[in-house]
Amino acid sequence: MNKLQKIEDYLKQVDFFTVATIDGDRPKCRPLAFHLFLNEKLYFGVGSFKDVYKQLKANSHIEICACNGEDFLRYYGDAVFEEDDTIANMVLSQAPAMQKIYNEQTGYKLCIFHLENATVQWRTKTGLTEEYHF
């Protein structure tokens, strides 16, 4: 199985995951739920008006953490935003609730990113069980 597909499958098992960014000299965490495995890449999306977007543009380092029972996943690296809106438009065309937020009237844009120079770790409370680098 593709290692990114394995991350996607894990994220499908949780209601949300946390995303940590850097805000100046401090960490900042928030819940996120959107993820999409497409064309052998794992994508995430955030709004252009949100602090998370501004923080990632200023400092691309990001860590995603998800917990499922006693084990958890850490996926960290550098966020790289897609320049082309094709994926964002595809997502929005299938998500009427999101269309109410991201549209020409609000001026808000859904910004899609993937991770590069990344590491994924599967862990338990007692330690590391698997690790891959991308």
Secondary structure, DSSP 4 states (H G I P E B T S, - for coil): --HHHHHHHHHHTSS-EEEEEEETTEEEEEEE--EEEETTEEEEEEETTSHHHHHHHH--EEEEEEEETTEEEEEEEEEEE-SS-HHHHHHHHT-HHHHTTSSTTT---EEEEEEEEEEEEEEETTEEEEEEE-
